[in-house]
Amino acid sequence: MAATIRVQLGKLPPVEDPQYEFKVTDLVELHHDRAKFHELSEDSDERIAFNALFAELSLLWRDRDFAQYRARVAESRGRYRDQARFLGCEAQACGSRTDVSSLRSGRLFAQRALADLPDRPGILHTLAQIIASLAEQGHADELMLDEAEDAVRQAISLEPKYAKYQATLARILLHEDRYKEAMEAVTEAIELESSAGPHYALRVGDYQDVRMAITFGEASDKLNKQHEAAAKELQEARADLEEQRTLVFQLLGLLAAVIAFIVTGVQVARDQKLSDAAGLMILIASSTVTVFAGFRLLFPGREGQGDVRAYVLLVGGLVIAAGVWGGAQWG
């Protein structure tokens, strides 16, 4: 068995080939044997050794044995640290963690790998996955999400039938609040996933988690918008109530001024000559108008409505009062 696997490892395309990782995937689907790949990763032929390591890492990732994946990457770092394809493995190792520092390091590893190996769908997808994880923790801005979307869409264009790429696209679109597109992408992922593989249940379970996150995100967004609308309506209602309260104060002030004017007018007309009484009545009226205008300024309406009229009344009342007083002085 080991000899057969060794021969097949030797037939894999160069690591620079965009189809390299998919050929490795086909091989590990055929030979799901970590121990044999681990053994061959110590082969004297450098190319076969790296291919065996990459196949072993692929199996560890598919089996969700992330701790062992990271351990194998750490063990191989001294031997392959300068190889661009291994940088992609470093990125995945960081991406398997949840802390922000590791995820940011993973993003840098993926960017370095893509600088040497552009247009490699697996590395592009790893970059998008890491940014999606950062977004889920609130540490990805709009530019990073654009970077992730560009990366995963490029990966899809290179390998349109790979289901997981669609699921990662859905995660990115979810954090851009594009719920309909996100749901379409994750549905596409579920439809594309082959039921023949040993990891079918695990992968479809992941896709269903993404679908639930989209549904929850959309519902939460709708509730937030409804809350904002309700808060705005409440604020407007409070403003209307304040306006009505101010209007009541103004009317009460006007009523008090009118009553005072009537009472004072009756008393003045009774004890004074007609000409004197008329002058005093004018003075009292202007004083009443002045007081009411001042009251209006003390309790303005919404956004200062009516302030100009109040100023006109105030000035007019003062002018009339001054005129009557001046006439009395000259008379």
Stockholm file with secondary structure:
# STOCKHOLM 1.0

chainA/1-331         MAATIRVQLGKLPPVEDPQYEFKVTDLVELHHDRAKFHELSEDSDERIAFNALFAELSLLWRDRDFAQYRARVAESRGRYRDQARFLGCEAQACGSRTDVSSLRSGRLFAQRALADLPDRPGILHTLAQIIASLAEQGHADELMLDEAEDAVRQAISLEPKYAKYQATLARILLHEDRYKEAMEAVTEAIELESSAGPHYALRVGDYQDVRMAITFGEASDKLNKQHEAAAKELQEARADLEEQRTLVFQLLGLLAAVIAFIVTGVQVARDQKLSDAAGLMILIASSTVTVFAGFRLLFPGREGQGDVRAYVLLVGGLVIAAGVWGGAQWG
#=GR chainA/1-331 SS CHHHHHHHHHTSCCTTSTTHHHHHHHHHHHCCCHHHHHHHTTCSSHHHHHHHHHHHHHHHHHTTCHHHHHHHHHHHHHHHTTCHHHHHHHHHHHHTSCSHHHHHHHHHHHHHHHHHSTTCHHHHHHHHHHHHHHHHTTCCCHHHHHHHHHHHHHHHHHSTTCHHHHHHHHHHHHHTTCHHHHHHHHHHHHHHSCTTSTTHHHHHHHHHHHHHHHHHHHHHHHHHHHHHHHHHHHHHHHHHHHHHHHHHHHHHHHHHHHHHHHHHHHHHHHHSCHHHHHHHHHHHHHHHHHHHHHHHHHSCCGGGTTHHHHHHHHHHHHHHHHHHHHHHHHC
#=GC SS_cons         CHHHHHHHHHTSCCTTSTTHHHHHHHHHHHCCCHHHHHHHTTCSSHHHHHHHHHHHHHHHHHTTCHHHHHHHHHHHHHHHTTCHHHHHHHHHHHHTSCSHHHHHHHHHHHHHHHHHSTTCHHHHHHHHHHHHHHHHTTCCCHHHHHHHHHHHHHHHHHSTTCHHHHHHHHHHHHHTTCHHHHHHHHHHHHHHSCTTSTTHHHHHHHHHHHHHHHHHHHHHHHHHHHHHHHHHHHHHHHHHHHHHHHHHHHHHHHHHHHHHHHHHHHHHHHHSCHHHHHHHHHHHHHHHHHHHHHHHHHSCCGGGTTHHHHHHHHHHHHHHHHHHHHHHHHC
//
